[in-house]
């Protein structure tokens, strides 16, 4: 007797397709969760580098500053790993809609975190210079500026994890406060350099460190803007009115 080839009904095809799609969705969700953990691990390393860089500056601690400089290569490796994982997910799963925005946001956040680490290294290099005489007084406002900046970094990552566009908008609005601290510190440094010519060299180093800290806040704002895009699908970069309108 001839074996009759079994035919697959349309209903079976739909069922099989649905099972494969659900399987792919589970793998995508697993990979996205792992990606988020990798980004948070990188963010923790970056936050630690920022704190250590500022402590080395305020405490004139050359050893701590060198520790930040030496640790930058490890954060560079973390950036490479996150980028590779993002590209793998794009190639394997070909995500769409919110999943695609999530990976796009992760790629951009990854770059911002790495640049923050580079700026922390720059601050540490300035700290090495400031650890040698002549010693210029460290403005009190620098600590408040540091606290606000690191808070922005932490909150921007919280907004990413929790898909919280409201918190992201709050971070964006804080950037003006950091700019105000930066301007006030620069005015104080200019006055000190005008009054004491020997303070020019250390004053310029501290000027640079303050500017690097302000740039870290800018990158935290970038992350927050990417979160708004992730959640709402709206690009708000360079559009302050878009940030305020939905606040």
Buried (B, 14 or more C-beta within 10 A) or exposed (E): EEEEEEEEEEEEEEEEEEEEEEEBEEEBEEBBEEBBEBBEEBBEBBBBBBBBBBBBBBEBBBEBBBBBBEBBEEBEEBBEBBBEBBEEBBEEBEBEEEBBBBBBBBBBBBBBBBBBBBBBBBBBBBBBBBBEEEEBEBBEBBEBBBEBBBBBBBBBBBBBEEBBBEBBBBBBBBBEBBBEBBEBBBEBBEEBBEEEEEBBBBBBBBBBBBBBBBBBBBBBBBBBBBBBBBBBEEEBBEEEEBBEEEE
